[in-house]
Amino acid sequence: MGSGDIELESNKVYDVDAGDLEVPDTAHQISSDSWFQVAFILTTGINSAYVLGYSGTVMVPLGWTGGVVGLVLATILSLYANSLIAMLHEYGGIRHIRYRDLAGYVYGKKAYSLTWTLQYINLFMINTGYIILAGSALKATYVLFRDDGHMKLPYCIVIAGLVCTMFAICIPHLSALGIWLGFSTVFSLAYIVIAIVLSIKDGLQSPARDYSVAGDGVSKICTTIGASANLVFAYNTGMLPEIQATIRQPVVRNMMKALYFQFTVGVLPMYLVTFIGYWAYGSSTAVYLLSSVNGPVWVKALANITAFLQSVIALHIFASPMYEFLDTKYGIKGSALNVKNLSFRIVVRGGYLAFNTFVSAFLPFLGDFMSLTGAISTFPLTFILANHMYLVAKKNKLTSLQKSWHWLNICFFGIMSLAATIAAVRLIVVDSKTYHVFADL
C-alpha cells in the first residue's frame, strides 16, 4: 500500500486485462465503456443548462478581456489538472476508481475522509443546482403560455425533483446511460443553438451595449475573484476517477483521449453561447440567458423544455458517486429489475433526491452558494490535490524544476481558494438582505 495504508471499500478483485491490477469491489460496472462514451459524459457536464448562465456569471463580472482570457486559461489549466489525476488512476498497482480511494492511498485515512466530504459537498451542490435549473426551465415554459402567477418556482422544482427521481430509479449506474447521452447532446445543441441564433438576432438590432465592469474598490475585487470560482466550477466535475473507472483498457490512454475531446471539441458550444450572449446583451445579460432573448414563443418553449430534459440527465451523472457508494455498501448487485434492487433504488435514491429537491426549493438563489462551493471544494479537489498527489506519487521521477512547478500551482491555487472563499462569503452576506426562502424567482 501507499503511505496512507488505508483499507479500500472493497474485497480484492483483479483486472486481468490490465495486468492483474487490484480493483476495489463495486456494485457498478467498470471497464465497460468506450473512450467516446466517456468523452460525451464529460462534455455533457460542460454543456449542461449551466452554460446558459456563463455570459452573466463569468463575462459580466470580468468583461471582454478578463472573461475571454479567463475561459481559455481555465480550459488549459483544467485539462492539465485533470490529466494529472487521470495518470494516477493505476498508481501503486491499484485501480483507484474513486477520488477518495486515491487520496486515501496517497495520504492516509484522514485525507480519505476529507476528500469524500469535499466531493460530497461539491456534487450535492451541483445536483441541487440542476434541480433549480430544471425547475426554472419548467416555470419559464409555463410563463410563456400562461403568466397568471399560479405555477410558482417551488412547485416547478418539486416536479423537476420527481422527474429526476424517476430517471434515477430507471438508470442503475453511470454506464447504463448509453443512448441517453445521445439525447443529452441533442438537447444541449437545441437550447445552445436557439440561444445563439436569437442572441445574434437581438444583438444586430440593439443599440450599443455597455460592456464595462460594474463596481469599484473592494466590491469589484471580490466580484472578480468570485467569477474565477465560477470559471473553475464550469469545467470540473470533482469526480474524474469515478468516470475513468467506467472506461475500457488501456484506461489512462483512453481517458486522455476523452479529456482532449472534452477540452477541444466539447468546449466550443460553451464558448459560442457565452461570448455571443455577452456580445448581444452586455452588462444587462440575465443570469439565465434564455430569459434575455426575444423570439417566437414555441422556439423559446423548445429551448426551455430541452434545458429541462438535459438537466435531468446531467444530474444523474453527478449523483452517480453517491449511488455507487450506497449500492456497494448494501450489496445492490445483479439485475436492475430485481425486486430488492428496484425497491432499494426507489427508497434510497428517492430519499436522497427528495432532500436535494427540498434544498433546491428552500434556497432557489443558489448562485452565490455555487461560488462558495467552487472555492472550498472545486479548487482543492481539481487543482491543489491534483498537483500535490502527483508530486507525492512521482517525487522520485521529477526534476527540481518540475517539483517547483507543482509547488507553484499548489501555492497559487491555495491562495485563490482562500480568496474566493472570502469573496463568496462576503457576497452571501451582502445579498442576504434580499434572500427569502421558497422564493418565486
N, C-alpha and C positions, 0 to 999 in steps of 0.2 A: 504494500500500500504506500501512499504518499505520506507527506509529513504529517497530515492530519490523522491518518489511520482510523477513519470512522467506518461504521458498518453501513453499507448501502441498503436502500429499501428493497432488498431482494434476496432471493435464493440465487446461487451462482448458476448461470447458464452460459453457453459459449456460442459465439458467432463463428461457425465453421468457415463461412465464405471469407471472413476477414482474418483468417489465420489464428483461430482459437482465442479471440478476444473475449474477455469476461463481459457479460451484459447483464445489468440488473433486471430482475423479473418485472414484467409489466403486464397489465391486463389488456393493453392496447397493442396494435400492430406496429412492428418496427421493420425497417429494411424492405419495405414493400412498394415504395413509390418511386417513380422516375424523377430525375432532377427537374424536368419540365413541370411536373405537377407541383413540386415543392416551390419552384420559381413562381408559379401562379398563387400559391398560398402567401408567399412573401409580398407579391405585387398587390394582392387583394388588400393587405394591410395598408399599403401606401396610398392606394386609390379608392379607399373607402369613402363614405359620405363626409368624413372629417375633411377631405380635400376641399370641399365647398366653403370651408371657413378660413383657409390659409391666407387668402387675399386680405382678410380682415384682421386675423390674429398674428400674422407674420409681416406682411407688406406694409400695412398701415402704421405699426409702431416703428418700423425700420426704414421705410422709404425705399425708393428705387435702388440706390446703391447698396444700402445695408441689406435689403431684402434679397436682391439677386445674388450678391456675394455670399450672404448667409446661407441661402438654399443650396448653392453649388458647393460651398465649403462643407456644409453639413452632409451633403451626399458623399463627398470624398472621405471625410473623417468617419462616417458611419460604415461605409464599405470597408475601410481599413480595420476598424474596431471589430466588426462582425467577422472579418476574415481571421482575426486572431483567435476568437472564440471557436470558429469552425475548425481551425487547425489543431485545437486541443481536444477534439471530440474523442480521439482514440489514445489519449495520453495515459501512459503507465500501463499499457496492456488491457485497458478497460474502456468500453464504450460508455461515455458519460451522457446518458440520454436525458438527463435533467440538469438544469443550470445549478441547482443546489448540490447535486452529486459532485459536479466538477469543483465547485468552490469548497465543498467539504473535503474532497480528496486532496486539494492543494493546501488548505489552511487548517482544517480541523472542524470539530463539531459545532463550535460557536459560529464559525463563518457559514456553515451549512444552514443553521437556524436563521441567521441574519439575512442571508441571501434569499431564503424561502419567504421570509417576512416581506422584504423589499419587493420581491417578484409578485407576491400575492397582492400587495397594495397596488402595484403598478397595473396588473391585469384586472383587478377588481374595478379600479377607476376607469380603465379603458372600456370594460364591459358596461359599466354604468353610463358612460358617455354614449355608447352605441344605442342603448335603450332610449336615452334622451333624444338622440338624433332621429331614431326611428319614430318616436312619438311626435317630435316636431314636424317630421315629414308628413305624418298622418294628419296632424292638425292643419298644416299648410294646404293639403289636398282638400280637406273638408271646407276650409275657409274660401277656397276658390269657387265653390259652388253654393255654399250657404254660410254667410258670415253673420250668423244670428247669435253667437256667443254661447250656444248650448254645449258644444263639444270643446271642453277646456283641455289644456295640455295634460294635466294629471290623468284624465280619462284616457287620452290617447297613449300615454306612457304605459298605462295598465294593459291596454290592448296589445301594444308592442311587446311588453313583457310576456304576455300569454302566448303570442306567436313564437317568440324566441324559445320559450319553454317547450312548445310542441316540436319545434325543429330539433332541439337538443335531445329530446326523447327518441326521435326517429333516426338520428345520426349517431351511432355508438362511439365513434372515435374519429380522430383527425383524418386518417387515411380514407375513411368512408365518405368524405366529402365528394371525391371523384367528379362527377358531372356537374355538381353544384358549383364548383369553381368556374366552370364554363359559363353557367348562368350568372355568377357574380361578375365575371368580366363583361358580359353583355350589359348587365345592369349599370356597371360603372361607366362604360362607354356611353350609355344612353344619357345619364344625367350630366356627365362631363361635356359631351358634345353639345347638348342642349344649352348648358350654361355658357359655353364658349360662343356658340352662334348668337345667342340672344345678347350676350355681353358685347360682342363686336357690333351688333346692330345698334345697341344703345350708345356705345362709345362713339360711333360715327355720327350719330345725331345729336350728341350732347355738346354743350359749350366747353371751354377749357376747364379741366379739373384741377383741384388742389391736391398736390402730392406732398405738401410739407408735413413734417412730423410734428404732431401737437405736443404741447407741454414744454416745460423748461426746468432746469436745475435737477434736483433730486428726483422729481416725478418722471422726467424724461429718461434719466439713467435707469431707474427701476423698471420702466416700461420696456426699455431696450433689452435689459437683462432677462425680463420675463419672456420676451419674444424669443430669446435664444433657447429657453427651456422648451418653448413650443416647437422650435426647429428640431431639437433632439427627439421630442415626442412624435414628430411627424414621420420619422424614418425608422424607428427602432421598436422591436417587438418585446424585448426583455425575455424572450423565450426561444432563442435561437437553437440551443441544444435539443429542446423538445421537438422542434420542427425538423432538425437534422436527423433525429432518431428515426424518422419515417423514411429516409432516403435509402436507395439501394447502394450496395458496394460498387465502386470504391467511394466510401462515404465522404471523405474530405474533398476529393476531386469533383464529385458530383455537386456537393454543396457550394463549392466555389463557382461552378457554372451557374447555379441558381442565383447566387448573390450578384454575379456580374450581370445577369439578365435583369434582376430587380433594380440595380442601380444604374443601368443604362437605358434599356427599353422601358422598364416599368415606371421610371420617374418622369418620363416625357409628358404623359397626360397631366400629371400633377403640376409640372412646371407651367404648362399651357394655361390651364384653368386658373392658376394662381396669378400669373403675370397679366393675362388678358382681363381677368376680373378687376384687378387693381388699376390697369390702364383705363378701363371703361368707367369706373366709379371713383377712383382716387381715394381720398381720406374719408369719403362718405360710404365706402363699402360696408355693407351689413356683414355681421359675423357669419351669417349663413347666406351665401351668395344668391341662392335661388329666391330669397326674399327681396333682392335688389332688382332682378331682371324684369323687363316688360316683354310680354309676348302672349300668344293665344292661350286661353285657359287650358285647353286639352294638352298643349305641349308642356306647360308648367306642371300640370297634373301628372303627366307621364314621368317627368323628371323626379317629382317628389315620390311617386309610387316606386320607381326603380331604386331611389335612395333608401326608401324604407326596406325593400326586399334585400338589397345588398347589405344593409346594416345587420339584418338577421343572420345572414351567412357569415359575415365578418366576425360578429360576436362569438360565434361557435368556435372559431379559430383561437381566440384569446381566452376563452373559457376552458379549452381542452386540457391545459395542465392541471386544473382543479379536478376535472372529470377523471383524468388519468390517475391522479392521486387517490381519489375516493374509490374508483373501480378496482385499483390494485390492492388497496388496503382491505377491502371487503371481499376480494376474490370474485369479482364480477367478470367471468370469462365465458367463452363459448358463444352460442347463438344469441344474437341481439334480440330475437323474438322469444327466447326462453322466458317463462312466466316470472321467474325470480329476477332475472336481469332487467326485464321490462319494468317490473314493479319497482325495482331499485332506482332506475333512472327517473321514473315518474315522481317518486317521493323525494329523492335526494337532489337531483338536478332541478326539479320543480321548486324545492325549498330554497336552494341556492339562488335561483333566478328570481324567486319571489322577493327575497331580501334585496337583491340588486334593483328590482323594479321599485320597491318601496323607497330606497335611497334616491333613485332617479326622480321619482315624483316629489319627494321631500325636498331635494336640492336640485332643481332643474337649471340653476345658474352655475353649472359645474365648471365653466371655463376657467375661472380663477383657480379652482382646486386642481385643474389639469396642469397649470403652470407649476403648482406646488408638487404635484406628483412627478412631473418631469425633473424637477430639481432634486428631490430627495430619493428618487428610485431609478429613473431612467438614466440620469447622468452617471451614478455609481455603477449600475449594472452594465451599461453599454461601454463606457469609456474607462472609468477608474479600475474596475475589476478586470476588464478585458486586458488592459495593458499590464497590470500588476501580476495577474495569473500567468500571462505569457512570459513575463520577466522571471518569475519563480520557476516555471516549468523548463525554460530554455536557458537558464542563467549560465550554464557551463558551455553553451554553444554561441553565446552572444559576445560581440566585441564591446569594448568600453564605450565606443560611440553609440552602438545600438542600445546599450543599457541606459546611457544618458538620455537618448531619445524617448525611451519608455518612461523614465522618471519625469521628464519634461511634460509628457502627456498626463501622467498621474497628478502632478502638482497643478498644472493648468486647469484640468477638469475638476480637481478638488476645489480650487478657488471658485470656479464657475458654479459648481454645485452649491457652495455656501452662499455666494452672492445671489444666485437665482432663488434659493430658499428664502432669504431675507426679502428680496423683491416681491416674491409671491405672497408672503405673509403680510407685507405692507399693503399690497393690492387688495387682499381679502379684507383687511381692517378698514381700508378706505371705502370699499364697495359695500361693506356690511350694512351701511346706513340705508341702502336701497333694497337689501335682501328681505324676502319673506318666504316662509316655507309653503310648499304646494302652490307655488306661483303659476299663474296662467300667462306665460310669456308669449 
